[in-house]
Amino acid sequence: MADDGSTQSATVWPLPKFYFQVKWDGDVMSFQEVTGLDAEAQPIEYRAGDSKVFSVASMPGLVKYSTVTMKKGVFAKDNSFWKWFDEIKMNTITRKAVTISLLDEEGNPTMVWSLVNAWPKKITGTDLKSQGNDVAVESIELVHEGFTVANE
């Protein structure tokens, strides 16, 4: 008998990645793409000089987080990226809490990444092309001090 999908468990199919929400200090912003949500434990290698084993022992060291890149359409009179970037002066920048939520069909968060103390490292304005037929898109790269992941 054919399965119409109506009785399948919610854990059978992975979540689609195209329905998500980003909040900056509680304000919802629309983005086209978010990348860089990864963490890596840097290995520490050690070997004692009198060890009879001719290889090193590896242990986890500091955790390194990637820069998070977000892309969004350019809108008239929206300078929010540039205003935030202009605040950078001698280690004084407003650091923000940024929350990225993967949403289910009803718009409820199912997976949430919460960046800690994020600030803009780089902003890339849109490219311009006289014969192009694309939307103007700008991107911002955020440095942060780690993130938490929660499954709602």
VOGU-3710 file (C-alpha; in Angstrom, 3 decimals, decimal comma):
1> maddgstqsa> 0,000/0,000/0,000  1,335/3,460/-0,893  2,234/5,830/1,911  0,687/9,290/1,515  2,908/10,779/4,262  0,030/11,752/6,536  1,008/9,279/9,269  4,769/9,735/9,247  6,632/10,695/12,349  8,048/14,217/12,615
11> tvwplpkfyf> 11,490/12,659/13,053  11,517/10,875/9,676  12,216/13,896/7,466  14,977/16,472/8,063  13,928/20,088/8,393  14,076/22,276/5,294  16,550/25,153/5,635  14,721/27,880/3,706  12,390/29,148/6,469  14,362/31,006/9,133
21> qvkwdgdvms> 14,392/34,188/11,194  17,178/36,436/12,496  16,853/38,720/15,523  19,335/41,469/16,425  18,790/42,626/19,998  15,177/41,487/19,667  14,508/43,237/16,323  13,561/40,846/13,520  15,528/41,326/10,287  15,004/39,566/6,957
31> fqevtgldae> 17,975/37,804/5,394  18,414/35,817/2,223  21,231/33,624/3,514  23,109/32,827/6,732  26,372/30,840/6,704  29,191/30,075/9,144  27,345/28,449/12,024  30,191/26,121/12,925  32,579/25,471/15,775  35,888/23,617/15,877
41> aqpieyragd> 37,894/22,329/18,824  41,566/22,995/18,143  43,680/19,972/19,040  46,551/20,158/21,493  49,253/17,609/20,811  51,576/16,431/23,554  54,271/13,815/23,885  56,560/13,257/26,839  60,213/12,774/25,934  60,437/9,453/27,748
51> skvfsvasmp> 57,267/8,024/26,197  57,693/4,546/24,738  54,918/5,286/22,234  56,254/7,018/19,143  53,252/9,218/18,544  51,618/12,211/20,171  48,565/12,265/22,366  45,798/14,603/21,208  43,429/16,435/23,497  40,815/19,105/22,870
61> glvkystvtm> 41,988/22,695/23,207  40,311/26,038/22,658  37,121/26,180/20,630  37,213/28,357/17,539  34,016/29,768/16,021  33,718/30,801/12,394  32,648/34,214/11,205  28,907/34,238/10,520  27,990/35,796/7,180  24,506/37,119/6,511
71> kkgvfakdns> 23,174/38,374/3,185  20,115/40,522/2,649  18,523/42,676/0,026  19,394/46,373/-0,134  16,430/48,596/0,736  16,062/52,354/0,323  17,007/54,305/3,469  18,286/51,208/5,309  21,833/51,891/6,567  21,702/49,679/9,658
81> fwkwfdeikm> 24,815/47,651/8,738  26,876/50,741/7,934  25,766/52,636/11,044  26,790/49,730/13,249  30,115/49,336/11,429  30,851/53,090/11,824  30,754/52,653/15,621  34,091/50,793/15,580  36,685/52,957/17,332  39,584/51,689/19,464
91> ntitrkavti> 37,833/48,558/20,734  34,567/50,330/21,379  31,718/48,756/19,462  28,207/47,875/20,512  28,143/44,105/20,743  24,775/42,537/20,070  22,991/39,316/20,792  22,032/37,711/17,483  19,585/34,818/17,327  19,073/32,672/14,233
101> slldeegnpt> 16,034/30,394/14,302  15,117/27,613/11,910  11,319/27,649/11,734  8,705/24,954/11,239  5,669/25,223/8,945  3,764/27,331/11,487  6,675/29,741/12,003  7,732/28,340/15,376  11,449/27,981/16,178  12,686/24,394/15,977
111> mvwslvnawp> 16,441/24,989/16,164  17,976/28,177/17,574  21,565/29,449/17,367  22,283/32,320/19,798  25,473/34,280/19,069  27,205/35,928/22,031  28,648/39,466/21,782  28,523/39,729/17,989  30,045/42,684/16,140  30,626/43,473/12,449
121> kkitgtdlks> 33,989/42,470/11,020  33,240/43,271/7,399  30,451/44,660/5,256  30,242/44,058/1,536  27,996/46,307/-0,494  26,215/45,062/-3,566  27,885/44,698/-6,913  26,470/46,861/-9,684  25,890/45,763/-13,257  24,155/47,878/-15,890
131> qgndvavesi> 22,775/44,870/-17,744  22,055/42,712/-14,721  18,640/41,477/-13,717  19,345/40,704/-10,066  18,309/42,111/-6,715  20,897/44,277/-4,917  22,299/42,214/-2,036  24,702/43,263/0,721  26,431/41,084/3,287  27,770/41,454/6,785
141> elvhegftva> 30,335/39,244/8,529  29,940/38,929/12,270  32,614/37,954/14,759  31,287/36,559/18,025  32,426/34,932/21,245  30,606/31,666/20,731  27,061/30,444/20,378  24,610/28,080/21,955  22,332/25,722/20,069  18,875/24,839/21,340
151> ne> 16,282/22,505/19,868  12,880/23,854/20,750
//
